[in-house]
Amino acid sequence: MNILNNDEIPVGLSMALAENLNAMEKFGRMTESEQKEFISRSRNAESKQEIRNLVSDLEKFS
C-alpha cells in the first residue's frame, strides 16, 4: 500500500511536506509504519506551526 496514494495524509501535513522537499524525500524513505506514526503525530498538532516544526525536524534525521 502506498500511503501517499490514499487519503490518510492530512492536508496541512501534505502542504508542509510540499514546502520542504528534503523532508518529503525522507518521509518517502520511511517505512509504512514510520509514516503512519508521523502522520498520527501531525494529527495531534494544534497549529500549522507545530506541523511545520514536525516536518522541519524530520529533515534533520537521516
NORMO-V786612 format. One record per residue. RES is the residue in three letters. PHI is phi in degrees with one decimal (* if undefined). BURIAL is # if it has 16 or more other C-alpha atoms within 10 Angstrom, else .. D_CENTER is the distance of its C-alpha to the mean C-alpha in Angstrom with 1 decimal. Layout:
res->RES phi->PHI burial->BURIAL d_center->D_CENTER
res->RES phi->PHI burial->BURIAL d_center->D_CENTER
This chain:
res->MET phi->* burial->. d_center->16.7
res->ASN phi->-99.1 burial->. d_center->14.0
res->ILE phi->-62.1 burial->. d_center->11.0
res->LEU phi->-75.3 burial->. d_center->10.2
res->ASN phi->-98.5 burial->. d_center->13.8
res->ASN phi->-117.6 burial->. d_center->14.0
res->ASP phi->-90.4 burial->. d_center->13.2
res->GLU phi->-82.2 burial->. d_center->10.8
res->ILE phi->-85.1 burial-># d_center->7.7
res->PRO phi->-60.5 burial->. d_center->8.8
res->VAL phi->-57.0 burial->. d_center->10.2
res->GLY phi->-60.8 burial->. d_center->9.2
res->LEU phi->-68.8 burial-># d_center->5.4
res->SER phi->-63.0 burial-># d_center->6.7
res->MET phi->-66.8 burial->. d_center->9.2
res->ALA phi->-64.7 burial-># d_center->7.6
res->LEU phi->-66.3 burial-># d_center->6.0
res->ALA phi->-63.3 burial->. d_center->9.6
res->GLU phi->-82.2 burial->. d_center->11.2
res->ASN phi->-133.4 burial-># d_center->10.1
res->LEU phi->-63.2 burial->. d_center->11.1
res->ASN phi->-64.6 burial-># d_center->11.3
res->ALA phi->-66.6 burial-># d_center->7.8
res->MET phi->-62.4 burial-># d_center->7.2
res->GLU phi->-62.7 burial->. d_center->10.1
res->LYS phi->-66.6 burial-># d_center->9.1
res->PHE phi->-61.5 burial-># d_center->6.1
res->GLY phi->-64.8 burial->. d_center->9.0
res->ARG phi->-86.4 burial->. d_center->11.4
res->MET phi->-69.6 burial->. d_center->10.1
res->THR phi->-69.9 burial->. d_center->12.3
res->GLU phi->-59.7 burial->. d_center->11.8
res->SER phi->-68.4 burial->. d_center->12.4
res->GLU phi->-65.1 burial->. d_center->10.0
res->GLN phi->-61.9 burial-># d_center->7.1
res->LYS phi->-62.1 burial->. d_center->9.0
res->GLU phi->-66.4 burial->. d_center->9.4
res->PHE phi->-65.0 burial-># d_center->5.9
res->ILE phi->-62.6 burial-># d_center->5.8
res->SER phi->-61.1 burial->. d_center->9.2
res->ARG phi->-62.9 burial->. d_center->8.8
res->SER phi->-67.8 burial-># d_center->7.0
res->ARG phi->-69.4 burial->. d_center->10.0
res->ASN phi->-85.9 burial->. d_center->12.3
res->ALA phi->-66.4 burial->. d_center->11.6
res->GLU phi->-100.6 burial->. d_center->14.9
res->SER phi->-155.8 burial->. d_center->14.3
res->LYS phi->-61.8 burial->. d_center->12.4
res->GLN phi->-64.3 burial->. d_center->13.2
res->GLU phi->-62.4 burial->. d_center->11.6
res->ILE phi->-65.4 burial-># d_center->8.2
res->ARG phi->-60.3 burial-># d_center->9.1
res->ASN phi->-64.7 burial->. d_center->10.4
res->LEU phi->-58.7 burial-># d_center->7.5
res->VAL phi->-65.3 burial-># d_center->5.9
res->SER phi->-62.1 burial-># d_center->9.5
res->ASP phi->-63.8 burial->. d_center->10.1
res->LEU phi->-61.3 burial-># d_center->7.8
res->GLU phi->-61.5 burial-># d_center->10.1
res->LYS phi->-77.7 burial->. d_center->13.1
res->PHE phi->-88.6 burial->. d_center->12.7
res->SER phi->-93.3 burial->. d_center->14.5
